[in-house]
Amino acid sequence: MAKRRLNVLCLVVSLHGILDLPNDLGDLLILLHRLLMALKGCLEHLYGLALTLSELLQAGCILLLLLHQLLVHSRTLLRLLGQLLKNLLALTNLLRNLRIVVHLIHSVYSS
């Protein structure tokens, strides 16, 4: 009799588990849906970060291009400045020589 009661109890527990299975599956589906929504939110956040990083990299590329252009123009300006200094030195030498000539001419006519 005890064995029969045990069998009946096992049968009742099994039937209860089978009857409760749709509720458990529903709970699992709800949990899965919540996890998928959380994953979707994380992926959207990650997409936003990737987009921001992409824009920063594009801005960095533009800044590097501008820096390159600045260096090219600076090199040209420095070359022109060097040429200007060379021309100013030549002009200074010419003015000094002119002063010497004027001084000689003045000394010849004043004597």
C-alpha positions, 0 to 999 in steps of 0.5 A: 500500500505504501508503494502504491501511495508513493506511485500515486504521489509521484504521478501527481507531482509529475502531472503537476509539473506537466500542467505547470510547464506552460507557465514556466515556459511563459516565464522563460519567454518573458525573461528571454525577451527582457534579456534581448531588450537589454542586449538591444540597448547595449548594442545601440549604445555600442553603435553610438560609441562606434559612430562617435569614434568614427567621427573623431577619427575623421576629425583627426584625419582632417586635422592631420591633413591641415597640419600637413598643409600648415607644415608645407606652407611654413616650410615655404614661408621659411624659405621665403624668409631666408631669401628675404634675409639674404636680399636684405644682407645684400642691400645692406652691403650695397648701402655700405658700399654706396656710403663709402663711394659717397664718402670718397666722392665728398672727400675728393670734391671737398679737397 
